[in-house]
Amino acid sequence: MSQMPSKDEILQWISDNPTQTSKRDIARAFGIKGAARIDLKRMLKELADEGHLQKRKKTYRDPDKLPPVAVLQVSGQTPDGDLMARPMEWQGEGTPPQVLVVARASDPALGEGDRILGRLSAVVGEAHGYEARLIRRIGTNPLKVLGVFRKRTEGGRIVPIDKGDGKEWEVLGDAAGGAKDGELVEAEQAGPKGRMGLPRARVVQRLGDPSAPRAVSLIAIHQHGIPDDFPDEVIAEADGMKPAGLKGRDDLRDMPLITIDPVDARDHDDACWAHADDDPKNQGGHVIWVAIADVAHYVTSGSALDQEARKRGNSSYFPDRVVPMLPDRLSGDLCSLHEGVPRACIAVRMQINAHGEKIGHRFLRGLMRSPASLNYREVQAAMDGAPNDKCAPLMDGVIRPLYAAHEALKQARKNRQPLDLDLPERKVVLSDEGVVESVNFTDRLEAHKLIEEFMVLANVAAAETLIAKKSPLLFRVHEEPPPEKLDSLREVAEAAGLVLAKGQVLKTAHLNSLLHAARDTDHAEQINMSTLRAMTQAYYAPANFGHFGLALQAYAHFTSPIRRYADLIVHRALISAHGWGDDGLSKDDMDRLEGTAAHISDTERRSMMAERDTNDRYLAAFLSERVGDEFTGRISGVAKFGAFVRLDETGADGLIPVRSLGREFFNFDRDAATLTGSDTGAQIGLGQRVTVRLAEAAPVTGGLALDLISLDGKAMPKSGAGRRGRPAKRQLSKARRKSDKAKRKVKRSR
């Protein structure tokens, strides 16, 4: 470690490692050597004088009694409801003493197995030897809730906004923090259950009117714990940065590297150019250049910027805002490849042959100046014969050569057969006031595919280079689907009259055959969704397990260091591997690669969930004025409690609660993903066409409740008027037999 740890870090180490508490253990843990040990000794003495530690002999624990501050593990409750704990370390003779945890109203609720840091005091004449007051719970933060505050005579209640959380929280009068009735608040758990068995909470932040425009993304940001404020030292560090110069770089400023992004892009971190290869040995080949913002020049390992970027893991994108990984001084300025200004970059020159296969590449660190920042639509319009004033001068020298290189890459892609899912992406369009104007499905232009293929090629080149140089790095890993998910996909395919071959090593080509067979049929969306659900989730790892979906043996993220921490690590690895400077991969980076991989995989999933929840809430707000209207859609999921429907018009997902399907009992078959009526035999399964009526739209939670009108074009059969309840075994058996019979009657497509 390059610097002396803080007192809090020392206490955390001692708390987490109760058996390694000598000065030697602590020095080894933090890499403290030589004269620095004197400073460590001084800090340990200060901690002991302050009552945080108690020294005995060469360790900072007393084997004969518990120290004033100790790590405890909650062992359970007594019959009277008292919370008991035991010390994590006990070196005295006999059994460890019992500790009574004396809870205060503001304390978070604790359960068996929780580890806490407690302040202890010895007691006499009791069954327990000590009483403890909570300092903090180790390894966790207080449980937090985001919800609408409902004021009562004394205090109030918090109704969570999470559509999956039905319980309310009790807020005592002195814990409301001045919140007003109907206000959106963030609260944390504050003590054991109170009256009516509700958990208690304390308001920690008031967020205003939950129905106000632009509150939707704010809800998701707070609900998922995405950091949205930069610490002062991070902003100060970013603001002090100056543009990189030419020293130590290749001069690429005359190269026509253009950026192509969405029209509303907030940053520009990749640029490209292509031209015909003049190497006589590569007839019909192309040279593709991809240049990426040199973020590593500004965000060096261990800096305040680096620590905050790692904490965030990635940027999060919402319809009305971005929560960036880096402050705007970098993400929107120094690291953004703006038109007409010099910008530091790391570039890769790639040679492909006439068939689109990469036959060579090399990386360099340069300074570029983009002649144009373009968007997908104007580039595509230019290639379709309608160039605007910005694209017209670039047609022969830049845009047409890009498309020519892409045509070659398309051949290589066809041979490689990456997974070819067809899942339209929806886009929520907001007015200037933040109100939903429309929900559209975005077009996949050839310009989108061009940039995507160029970036994939550059990412492969980065992985191959670092493997060849035996450098540590973070791979982007996508493992093949597990057998049980493939079996489920196979059943869905068979029910649709399609075939997914069995008994062979699975390749993406096999899945593509299924997807292509379903194309332009009524089952296309169902097969695409089922294939997606069969996939494992991609993640980051320091070991290479390949990328199944892209059909690649090695893949690493290199092309988006402004918004992904993984790419920043790969950039540092390239800098170190090529000897370009001292701002490459540090020893600390290398030592914690595994932890970094796990952390940023988690932050990526966190952002995906927050973005999905935000879209759900915007869609519910958009549809809230159309309650009672009828919509068409398909069954996209089946559960014991009802069926999910994806609406054709907006792509929104709603729930048909099983209780709304009539008075008969519906038997849920998990394997077949069906609900079968015990009286009528009506069966609801994946992919069926439905007409539904919107019964409820809740913008605060994002939930849509639907009533089923027709199934596959036929009205739902009416069940008997008998009492709704669990059917007799005979009825269940009849329903199951009918379900099994339906499974066997499969028409296979040729």
Helices and strands as residue ranges (DSSP letters): H 7-16, H 23-29, H 36-49, E 69-77, E 83-87, E 99-101, E 115-122, E 130-137, E 144-151, E 156-160, E 169-171, G 173-175, E 184-189, G 195-197, E 201-208, H 215-223, H 232-239, E 250-252, E 259-261, E 270-276, E 286-293, G 295-297, H 304-312, E 316-317, E 322-323, H 328-329, I 330-334, E 342-352, E 358-369, E 373-375, H 376-383, G 392-394, I 395-399, H 400-416, E 426-430, E 436-441, H 446-468, E 475-477, H 483-495, H 508-518, H 524-534, E 539-541, H 565-578, H 587-591, H 593-623, G 624-626, E 630-639, E 642-647, E 653-657, G 658-661, E 666-669, E 674-677, E 683-685, E 689-698, E 703-711, E 714-715, H 729-744
